[in-house]
Amino acid sequence: MYFRPKISTKRLFALTAVFVLFACIILSASGCAHRAQPDFSFVVLGDTRGEVFVPAGAQQEADIKSLLKERYRKSPELTFDPISGQLTSLHSEGRAGKPSYTAVYRDGWPQLILEGDGAQQRVIMRASGRKWVMARVAAAFNPSLDSENEHPDFCLHTGDLLIWGGQGQSLDQSPYWQQLQDELLAKLPPADQALGLPGRFFLALGNHETWLDEDLRGVMTTLPYLTQMGFSAENRIYSFSHAGCRFIFLDSGGYNTKLGVGWWAKKPDFEKQMAALSGWLQQAKTEKARQVFIVYHKPSFCITGHGPLPEKWNPHRIIAPFAKDLSITVFNGHVHTTELYRVDGVRYMVLGGGGAPQKFHSQPPPGYPPELYWGSSPRLEEYNYLIARVLGNQLKLTLYRYRPNQVQAPMGAVEVLAD
């Protein structure tokens, strides 16, 4: 007669728990460990810089022209309000075949920038667009204002936060850093122990952060906690891990009017940065990172504005071989528009809709990777920001956008580069 031993419910539960524990340990290499990491989200911004702040009036016209000549390489025509004496507009004729440029001012700040003349004239920047971006990003971090209950962990920026250091470099001297502080940084929640990071805002240097501020006094006084990540005026790259994901920030250097687009950074130079990038990617591979995010200003791929980095200075050749083992997303800026690419398994996002004067022309060379955001559609004036959500091992990317000329439905959201 066959005898079946009786097992108590408690003992059965205990044996089941032990089995599940051992199964999780055995399967950790294939994803169980990843599922233990919390889901989280973060914001990405690019090219939020505006134009020159001109608080003076007609009595300081000579000084204003001198200041603007530094910006435009010649003195634009100025118009002042006949009653208040304040600057109301400036107009600069285009050079070397480029269209003319008109900026409308109020209270010292440019409110509207137009390119061209007559029927060809179009708006390329409006202050309300930048303010919309800043207000919506700040609201996402504020539980009392965010109707979608997003609560991102932090914000990344692809560079060109402000126009220059020409009117004050440090936070206590610069109207531009103070504007950023008032509009966004002061509205972010303080970094706490649960976050595990020293701040909520992380930057990859753009060319404008160093313009007339080579020592980075503005960055260092506004974002002093970056030094805890290894960032300094002498070492302008850094990396950190958060919730099983690797974040890497590089410095593509300033703008060279004579030599054009290139990786002009020297602290460290291109080769040393690529060695560091390779090391961080290898570390991410060893750690079995859920996602890898790489941020640098000048784009690896684009068909607008200044154009992409040349092949010899393009990090893509370092990044692409790791794409077979890692899920990699690259965030760029610099060209004041939005473009999306998927090249050799790597997501490339050019995020330039944060409020800077926009670029619209696009002429891809033959055989170029397809641009996946605009495609064959005409480009529109658009201001936007991205929320990236890491959900288990999946990545969800949502672009929130404001198109002033789409009167019936100016605001919307679109999922991009879906897996």
URJOJO-V193064 format. One line per field, one symbol per residue. phi: phi as a letter, one per 30 degrees, with the letter a starting at -180 (. if undefined). burial: I if it has 9 or more other C-alpha atoms within 8 Angstrom, else O. A space follows every 10 residues. Layout:
phi = ???
burial = ???
//
This chain:
phi = .dccddcddd dddddddddd ddddddcedc kdddddddda bacbbbhcdc bddbddbddc eddddddddd dciadddcbc ddcdiddcab bbddchiddd bbbccbhicd cabbcibidd dbdcabdddd ddeddddddd dcedcddchd hddabcbdji dbdacdbkcd edccdddddd dddbedcddd dcdddibdac bbbcecdddc dhaddidddd dcbdddddcj dadcbcbaaa cbhibccbbc bdidccddci dadddbbdde ddddddeddd dddddddhed bbbcbadddd babbidjddd edccdeddde ddddcbccbc cbbichacbb bbbhicdbbc cbcdkdeccb dabddeided dccdhcdddc dbbabccccc ciccbccbcc bbcedcddbd cabbdbhdd
burial = OOOOOOOOOO OIOOOOOOOO OOOIOOIIOO OIIIIOIOII IIIIIIIIII OIOOIIIIOO OOOIIIOIIO OOOOIIOIOI IOOOIIIIII IIOIOOOOII IIIIIIOIII IIIIIIOOOO IOIIIIIOII IIIIIOIIII IIIOOIOOOO IIIIIIIIII IIIIIOOOII IOOIIOIIOI IIIIIOIIOO IOOOOOOIII IIIIIIIIII IOIOOIIIII IIOOOIOOII IIOOIIIIIO OOOIIIIIII IIIIIIOOOO IIIIIOOIII OOIIOOIIOI IOOIIOOOII IIIIIIIIII IIIIOOIIIO OOIIOOOIII OIIOOIIIII IIIIIIIIII IIOOIIIIII IIIIIIIIIO OOOOOOOOOO IOOIOOOOOO IIIIIIIIII IIIOIIIIII IIIIOOOOOI OOOOIIOOO
//
